């Protein structure tokens, strides 16, 4: 069975609950799961006054939070609910000024190893055809049960 044909190991509703309940800051951002596949994800973060910075653009820290939670979803799409997977690296390039509008994150898992996962996240601002940011995120995965470190 091809990777594209496989079902994610967590449902959209279950991952939405993880965002809301396990990562309360992210829960406050109102991020919604648009699509969740086996190693792919699409999230949308609505614009709000609290996310704006001077100049009327979505603040960089909010964009980084969106990229980070997208990676968390990518990991769970392949492994199921793994609460102790954590960010070890997040590199983001802000490519252009986003409009004060919803931001969409499109992510794909590039590599899933025993201890590390690497993902690629593209952020787009509603109404702008080109990407506003690009992030590469690495997560550390907890050791598999029964394996010594």
N, C-alpha and C positions, 0 to 999 in steps of 0.2 A: 504494500500500500504506500502510495507517495505521501510525502510530508503534507502536501496541500490537502489531501483527502482525509487526513487524520483530524479527529476532534480534539479541541483543547481540553486540558486536564482540570480546568476550573470553568464554571459557567460565568456568563456576563454578570448575572445577579450576585453570585458569590464573590466575584472580584469587586463589584461595586460595594458590597458590604465590608470587604477588607479595607478598601480605601476610606470608607466612612468610619469604621469602628476601630481599626488597628493603627491608622495614621490620621489622627484627628485633625491636624493642620490641613492635610489634603482634603479631608471631608468638608472643611469650611469653604473650599474653592469651588464646589459645585461641579466637579469634573464628572462627565458621563461617559460610559462605555458605549461606543458606537458599534464596534466590531471586535470580536476576539476570536482569533484562529489559533492553530497549532504553531506557535512561533511568530504570530503577527498580532498587531493590535492597532486600534484606532480609538483615540479618546478626544473629547472636546471639553475645553475649559471656557465657560462663558465669561465675557468681559464684565467687570464690575468696577465701580468707582474705587474700591480698595486696592485694585490691582494696577491702577494707573500711576504713572510717575509724571513729573513735570514734562511738558511737551505733548501730553495726551497720548502716551504710548503704554503698552503693557510692560510692566517692570520685568527686568531680567530674572530676579529671584523667582517670580511666579512661573516664568517660562522654564526655568531649571527644575522647579518642582514638578511641572507637567512631564518633562522628559524623564525625570527620575521615577515617577509613579508608572509611567508607560513601561519602563524597563522591569519594574516589579511585576507588572502584568504579564510581560513576555516570559519571565522566569516561571510564573505560576501557570501559564498556558501550556508549558511543557512538563512541569514537575508536579502540578497540583499546589495545594496550599502549603507554602514553605515560609513560615513566618520569620524565620531567622536568617533569610537571605538578606544581605545588606550591601549598600553601595560601597565600593572601594575606590571607584574613579568615575568622575563625570567631567568630560571635556565638551564644552559647548562653544560654537562659533555663532555669534549674532550677525546675521547676514544683511538684514535690512530692518528698518524701523517698522514694527507691526502697527497696524491701525488699532484704535481702541475698540476692538471687536473680538469675537470668540477666536480662540487659538485651537487648532486641531493638531494632534500628535499622531503621526503614522510611524509605527515601529516594526522592526523585524529583528529576530534573534540571529546573530551572525555565527555564534559558537556557544555550545553548551558542553562544558567539560565536567569532570567530577567535582572540582572546587571553584571554578570560575565560569561566569556566563558573560558574554559580550553582546551588546545590542546597538543598533543604529536607529536614531530617532530623527525624523524631519518634522519641524513645526511650521505650520502655515496659518496665516491670519485670514479670517473670512473676508472675501472680496479681493484678496491679493493672489495672483496666480503663482508667484514665485515663493520659494521657502523663505521664512524670516529667520530661522535658526536651524542648526544641525548639531546634534549631540551624539557622542559615542560614550556609552555607559558600560561599566564593568561591575558586576555583582559578585560577591563572595558567597558561596553556597555552604551551608552547614554540612559536616561529614555525614555520609550515609549511615543509617543505624547499623550498629554491629561492626563498623570499621574504626580502628584506632587511628588517631592522628599522628 
